[in-house]
Amino acid sequence: MALAGLGLYALAPLALATGAPTLVVVATYFVVGVGIELFNVPRFTATQREVPPERLSRLSSLDFLVSYGLAPLGLALITPAIDSFGLRPVLFGAAVVCVAEPLAAACIPSSRRFSR
């Protein structure tokens, strides 16, 4: 369920790529926000439960470094990507990645169950 919620993020670039009306884009981002929370709540809860307390700070630091720290790199690369491929292909590519990554994570058996 959590990974499916994460996959809903693909709707955001799709709404932008298809030129949907502003109200539809806003509604799409609302749905995407709900999907992200369906992912984040179990993720953070499982992290607190599954990771030994003496390793939690290190894991959280690495998690946030990768999750949020690489965002500027993505923002720096998006303009050249749009210049090279065009806006719509980049948005459609982003939508594919937003679906492919949760699907790939779901293929890892340990991502579907926790030890405690």
mmCIF file of the C-alpha atoms, coordinates in Angstrom:
data_MODEL
# 
_entry.id   MODEL 
# 
loop_
_atom_site.group_PDB 
_atom_site.id 
_atom_site.type_symbol 
_atom_site.label_atom_id 
_atom_site.label_alt_id 
_atom_site.label_comp_id 
_atom_site.label_asym_id 
_atom_site.label_entity_id 
_atom_site.label_seq_id 
_atom_site.pdbx_PDB_ins_code 
_atom_site.Cartn_x 
_atom_site.Cartn_y 
_atom_site.Cartn_z 
_atom_site.occupancy 
_atom_site.B_iso_or_equiv 
_atom_site.pdbx_formal_charge 
_atom_site.auth_seq_id 
_atom_site.auth_comp_id 
_atom_site.auth_asym_id 
_atom_site.auth_atom_id 
_atom_site.pdbx_PDB_model_num 
ATOM 1   C CA . MET A 1 1   ? 0.000  0.000  0.000   1.00 0.00 ? 1   MET A CA 1 
ATOM 2   C CA . ALA A 1 2   ? 2.807  2.402  0.921   1.00 0.00 ? 2   ALA A CA 1 
ATOM 3   C CA . LEU A 1 3   ? 4.686  1.815  -2.319  1.00 0.00 ? 3   LEU A CA 1 
ATOM 4   C CA . ALA A 1 4   ? 1.472  2.239  -4.312  1.00 0.00 ? 4   ALA A CA 1 
ATOM 5   C CA . GLY A 1 5   ? 0.970  5.574  -2.551  1.00 0.00 ? 5   GLY A CA 1 
ATOM 6   C CA . LEU A 1 6   ? 4.482  6.575  -3.569  1.00 0.00 ? 6   LEU A CA 1 
ATOM 7   C CA . GLY A 1 7   ? 3.737  5.568  -7.144  1.00 0.00 ? 7   GLY A CA 1 
ATOM 8   C CA . LEU A 1 8   ? 0.841  8.023  -7.226  1.00 0.00 ? 8   LEU A CA 1 
ATOM 9   C CA . TYR A 1 9   ? 3.455  10.761 -7.556  1.00 0.00 ? 9   TYR A CA 1 
ATOM 10  C CA . ALA A 1 10  ? 3.543  9.897  -11.277 1.00 0.00 ? 10  ALA A CA 1 
ATOM 11  C CA . LEU A 1 11  ? 0.233  11.740 -11.619 1.00 0.00 ? 11  LEU A CA 1 
ATOM 12  C CA . ALA A 1 12  ? 1.920  15.100 -10.995 1.00 0.00 ? 12  ALA A CA 1 
ATOM 13  C CA . PRO A 1 13  ? 4.194  15.185 -14.056 1.00 0.00 ? 13  PRO A CA 1 
ATOM 14  C CA . LEU A 1 14  ? 1.425  13.574 -16.118 1.00 0.00 ? 14  LEU A CA 1 
ATOM 15  C CA . ALA A 1 15  ? -0.977 16.369 -15.212 1.00 0.00 ? 15  ALA A CA 1 
ATOM 16  C CA . LEU A 1 16  ? 1.636  18.939 -16.163 1.00 0.00 ? 16  LEU A CA 1 
ATOM 17  C CA . ALA A 1 17  ? 2.637  17.155 -19.379 1.00 0.00 ? 17  ALA A CA 1 
ATOM 18  C CA . THR A 1 18  ? -0.908 16.859 -20.649 1.00 0.00 ? 18  THR A CA 1 
ATOM 19  C CA . GLY A 1 19  ? -1.698 20.536 -20.120 1.00 0.00 ? 19  GLY A CA 1 
ATOM 20  C CA . ALA A 1 20  ? -4.523 19.787 -17.704 1.00 0.00 ? 20  ALA A CA 1 
ATOM 21  C CA . PRO A 1 21  ? -6.535 22.748 -16.424 1.00 0.00 ? 21  PRO A CA 1 
ATOM 22  C CA . THR A 1 22  ? -5.227 24.446 -13.285 1.00 0.00 ? 22  THR A CA 1 
ATOM 23  C CA . LEU A 1 23  ? -7.969 22.993 -11.084 1.00 0.00 ? 23  LEU A CA 1 
ATOM 24  C CA . VAL A 1 24  ? -7.114 19.472 -12.247 1.00 0.00 ? 24  VAL A CA 1 
ATOM 25  C CA . VAL A 1 25  ? -3.406 20.065 -11.549 1.00 0.00 ? 25  VAL A CA 1 
ATOM 26  C CA . VAL A 1 26  ? -4.228 21.324 -8.039  1.00 0.00 ? 26  VAL A CA 1 
ATOM 27  C CA . ALA A 1 27  ? -6.491 18.316 -7.390  1.00 0.00 ? 27  ALA A CA 1 
ATOM 28  C CA . THR A 1 28  ? -3.768 16.025 -8.718  1.00 0.00 ? 28  THR A CA 1 
ATOM 29  C CA . TYR A 1 29  ? -1.242 17.478 -6.287  1.00 0.00 ? 29  TYR A CA 1 
ATOM 30  C CA . PHE A 1 30  ? -3.721 16.900 -3.463  1.00 0.00 ? 30  PHE A CA 1 
ATOM 31  C CA . VAL A 1 31  ? -3.979 13.210 -4.436  1.00 0.00 ? 31  VAL A CA 1 
ATOM 32  C CA . VAL A 1 32  ? -0.191 13.039 -4.780  1.00 0.00 ? 32  VAL A CA 1 
ATOM 33  C CA . GLY A 1 33  ? 0.187  14.524 -1.283  1.00 0.00 ? 33  GLY A CA 1 
ATOM 34  C CA . VAL A 1 34  ? -2.102 11.859 0.154   1.00 0.00 ? 34  VAL A CA 1 
ATOM 35  C CA . GLY A 1 35  ? -0.078 9.199  -1.666  1.00 0.00 ? 35  GLY A CA 1 
ATOM 36  C CA . ILE A 1 36  ? 3.201  10.532 -0.286  1.00 0.00 ? 36  ILE A CA 1 
ATOM 37  C CA . GLU A 1 37  ? 1.803  10.410 3.242   1.00 0.00 ? 37  GLU A CA 1 
ATOM 38  C CA . LEU A 1 38  ? 0.568  6.850  2.671   1.00 0.00 ? 38  LEU A CA 1 
ATOM 39  C CA . PHE A 1 39  ? 4.220  6.090  2.017   1.00 0.00 ? 39  PHE A CA 1 
ATOM 40  C CA . ASN A 1 40  ? 5.929  8.326  4.590   1.00 0.00 ? 40  ASN A CA 1 
ATOM 41  C CA . VAL A 1 41  ? 3.964  7.322  7.689   1.00 0.00 ? 41  VAL A CA 1 
ATOM 42  C CA . PRO A 1 42  ? 4.711  3.576  7.396   1.00 0.00 ? 42  PRO A CA 1 
ATOM 43  C CA . ARG A 1 43  ? 8.249  4.324  6.240   1.00 0.00 ? 43  ARG A CA 1 
ATOM 44  C CA . PHE A 1 44  ? 9.164  6.477  9.216   1.00 0.00 ? 44  PHE A CA 1 
ATOM 45  C CA . THR A 1 45  ? 7.324  4.184  11.628  1.00 0.00 ? 45  THR A CA 1 
ATOM 46  C CA . ALA A 1 46  ? 9.070  1.096  10.261  1.00 0.00 ? 46  ALA A CA 1 
ATOM 47  C CA . THR A 1 47  ? 12.418 2.842  10.417  1.00 0.00 ? 47  THR A CA 1 
ATOM 48  C CA . GLN A 1 48  ? 11.877 3.631  14.103  1.00 0.00 ? 48  GLN A CA 1 
ATOM 49  C CA . ARG A 1 49  ? 10.825 0.023  14.808  1.00 0.00 ? 49  ARG A CA 1 
ATOM 50  C CA . GLU A 1 50  ? 13.234 -1.917 12.627  1.00 0.00 ? 50  GLU A CA 1 
ATOM 51  C CA . VAL A 1 51  ? 16.531 -0.073 13.009  1.00 0.00 ? 51  VAL A CA 1 
ATOM 52  C CA . PRO A 1 52  ? 18.485 -0.559 16.223  1.00 0.00 ? 52  PRO A CA 1 
ATOM 53  C CA . PRO A 1 53  ? 18.473 2.678  18.273  1.00 0.00 ? 53  PRO A CA 1 
ATOM 54  C CA . GLU A 1 54  ? 22.261 3.001  18.131  1.00 0.00 ? 54  GLU A CA 1 
ATOM 55  C CA . ARG A 1 55  ? 22.100 3.096  14.300  1.00 0.00 ? 55  ARG A CA 1 
ATOM 56  C CA . LEU A 1 56  ? 18.967 5.171  13.829  1.00 0.00 ? 56  LEU A CA 1 
ATOM 57  C CA . SER A 1 57  ? 20.682 8.568  13.693  1.00 0.00 ? 57  SER A CA 1 
ATOM 58  C CA . ARG A 1 58  ? 23.203 7.381  11.088  1.00 0.00 ? 58  ARG A CA 1 
ATOM 59  C CA . LEU A 1 59  ? 20.501 5.816  8.928   1.00 0.00 ? 59  LEU A CA 1 
ATOM 60  C CA . SER A 1 60  ? 18.263 8.884  9.216   1.00 0.00 ? 60  SER A CA 1 
ATOM 61  C CA . SER A 1 61  ? 21.161 11.133 8.221   1.00 0.00 ? 61  SER A CA 1 
ATOM 62  C CA . LEU A 1 62  ? 21.923 9.051  5.151   1.00 0.00 ? 62  LEU A CA 1 
ATOM 63  C CA . ASP A 1 63  ? 18.241 8.772  4.275   1.00 0.00 ? 63  ASP A CA 1 
ATOM 64  C CA . PHE A 1 64  ? 17.713 12.518 4.356   1.00 0.00 ? 64  PHE A CA 1 
ATOM 65  C CA . LEU A 1 65  ? 21.007 13.184 2.561   1.00 0.00 ? 65  LEU A CA 1 
ATOM 66  C CA . VAL A 1 66  ? 19.927 11.002 -0.346  1.00 0.00 ? 66  VAL A CA 1 
ATOM 67  C CA . SER A 1 67  ? 16.223 11.910 -0.257  1.00 0.00 ? 67  SER A CA 1 
ATOM 68  C CA . TYR A 1 68  ? 16.589 15.675 0.031   1.00 0.00 ? 68  TYR A CA 1 
ATOM 69  C CA . GLY A 1 69  ? 20.264 16.445 -0.431  1.00 0.00 ? 69  GLY A CA 1 
ATOM 70  C CA . LEU A 1 70  ? 20.334 15.347 -4.051  1.00 0.00 ? 70  LEU A CA 1 
ATOM 71  C CA . ALA A 1 71  ? 17.362 17.528 -5.004  1.00 0.00 ? 71  ALA A CA 1 
ATOM 72  C CA . PRO A 1 72  ? 19.595 20.443 -6.087  1.00 0.00 ? 72  PRO A CA 1 
ATOM 73  C CA . LEU A 1 73  ? 21.414 18.088 -8.467  1.00 0.00 ? 73  LEU A CA 1 
ATOM 74  C CA . GLY A 1 74  ? 18.103 17.090 -10.018 1.00 0.00 ? 74  GLY A CA 1 
ATOM 75  C CA . LEU A 1 75  ? 17.073 20.716 -10.339 1.00 0.00 ? 75  LEU A CA 1 
ATOM 76  C CA . ALA A 1 76  ? 20.408 21.560 -11.973 1.00 0.00 ? 76  ALA A CA 1 
ATOM 77  C CA . LEU A 1 77  ? 20.008 18.732 -14.493 1.00 0.00 ? 77  LEU A CA 1 
ATOM 78  C CA . ILE A 1 78  ? 16.389 19.331 -15.415 1.00 0.00 ? 78  ILE A CA 1 
ATOM 79  C CA . THR A 1 79  ? 17.032 22.428 -17.539 1.00 0.00 ? 79  THR A CA 1 
ATOM 80  C CA . PRO A 1 80  ? 19.619 20.731 -19.771 1.00 0.00 ? 80  PRO A CA 1 
ATOM 81  C CA . ALA A 1 81  ? 17.307 17.709 -20.037 1.00 0.00 ? 81  ALA A CA 1 
ATOM 82  C CA . ILE A 1 82  ? 14.432 19.923 -21.155 1.00 0.00 ? 82  ILE A CA 1 
ATOM 83  C CA . ASP A 1 83  ? 16.731 21.729 -23.609 1.00 0.00 ? 83  ASP A CA 1 
ATOM 84  C CA . SER A 1 84  ? 17.858 18.395 -25.051 1.00 0.00 ? 84  SER A CA 1 
ATOM 85  C CA . PHE A 1 85  ? 14.608 16.418 -25.085 1.00 0.00 ? 85  PHE A CA 1 
ATOM 86  C CA . GLY A 1 86  ? 11.774 18.915 -24.608 1.00 0.00 ? 86  GLY A CA 1 
ATOM 87  C CA . LEU A 1 87  ? 9.421  19.548 -21.696 1.00 0.00 ? 87  LEU A CA 1 
ATOM 88  C CA . ARG A 1 88  ? 6.823  16.856 -22.355 1.00 0.00 ? 88  ARG A CA 1 
ATOM 89  C CA . PRO A 1 89  ? 9.279  13.965 -22.822 1.00 0.00 ? 89  PRO A CA 1 
ATOM 90  C CA . VAL A 1 90  ? 11.064 14.936 -19.595 1.00 0.00 ? 90  VAL A CA 1 
ATOM 91  C CA . LEU A 1 91  ? 7.746  15.055 -17.716 1.00 0.00 ? 91  LEU A CA 1 
ATOM 92  C CA . PHE A 1 92  ? 6.664  11.707 -19.165 1.00 0.00 ? 92  PHE A CA 1 
ATOM 93  C CA . GLY A 1 93  ? 10.078 10.278 -18.269 1.00 0.00 ? 93  GLY A CA 1 
ATOM 94  C CA . ALA A 1 94  ? 9.655  11.538 -14.717 1.00 0.00 ? 94  ALA A CA 1 
ATOM 95  C CA . ALA A 1 95  ? 6.259  9.836  -14.544 1.00 0.00 ? 95  ALA A CA 1 
ATOM 96  C CA . VAL A 1 96  ? 7.801  6.546  -15.692 1.00 0.00 ? 96  VAL A CA 1 
ATOM 97  C CA . VAL A 1 97  ? 10.515 6.802  -13.028 1.00 0.00 ? 97  VAL A CA 1 
ATOM 98  C CA . CYS A 1 98  ? 7.883  7.600  -10.378 1.00 0.00 ? 98  CYS A CA 1 
ATOM 99  C CA . VAL A 1 99  ? 6.127  4.322  -11.199 1.00 0.00 ? 99  VAL A CA 1 
ATOM 100 C CA . ALA A 1 100 ? 9.212  2.195  -11.890 1.00 0.00 ? 100 ALA A CA 1 
ATOM 101 C CA . GLU A 1 101 ? 11.020 2.902  -8.632  1.00 0.00 ? 101 GLU A CA 1 
ATOM 102 C CA . PRO A 1 102 ? 8.211  1.769  -6.280  1.00 0.00 ? 102 PRO A CA 1 
ATOM 103 C CA . LEU A 1 103 ? 7.634  -1.266 -8.515  1.00 0.00 ? 103 LEU A CA 1 
ATOM 104 C CA . ALA A 1 104 ? 11.326 -2.148 -8.300  1.00 0.00 ? 104 ALA A CA 1 
ATOM 105 C CA . ALA A 1 105 ? 11.255 -1.713 -4.520  1.00 0.00 ? 105 ALA A CA 1 
ATOM 106 C CA . ALA A 1 106 ? 8.181  -3.944 -4.307  1.00 0.00 ? 106 ALA A CA 1 
ATOM 107 C CA . CYS A 1 107 ? 10.184 -6.725 -5.987  1.00 0.00 ? 107 CYS A CA 1 
ATOM 108 C CA . ILE A 1 108 ? 12.468 -6.890 -2.959  1.00 0.00 ? 108 ILE A CA 1 
ATOM 109 C CA . PRO A 1 109 ? 10.763 -9.357 -0.580  1.00 0.00 ? 109 PRO A CA 1 
ATOM 110 C CA . SER A 1 110 ? 11.915 -7.592 2.586   1.00 0.00 ? 110 SER A CA 1 
ATOM 111 C CA . SER A 1 111 ? 10.184 -4.395 1.481   1.00 0.00 ? 111 SER A CA 1 
ATOM 112 C CA . ARG A 1 112 ? 6.801  -6.076 1.896   1.00 0.00 ? 112 ARG A CA 1 
ATOM 113 C CA . ARG A 1 113 ? 7.205  -7.256 5.485   1.00 0.00 ? 113 ARG A CA 1 
ATOM 114 C CA . PHE A 1 114 ? 9.031  -6.264 8.618   1.00 0.00 ? 114 PHE A CA 1 
ATOM 115 C CA . SER A 1 115 ? 10.650 -8.377 11.293  1.00 0.00 ? 115 SER A CA 1 
ATOM 116 C CA . ARG A 1 116 ? 8.750  -6.890 14.240  1.00 0.00 ? 116 ARG A CA 1 
# 
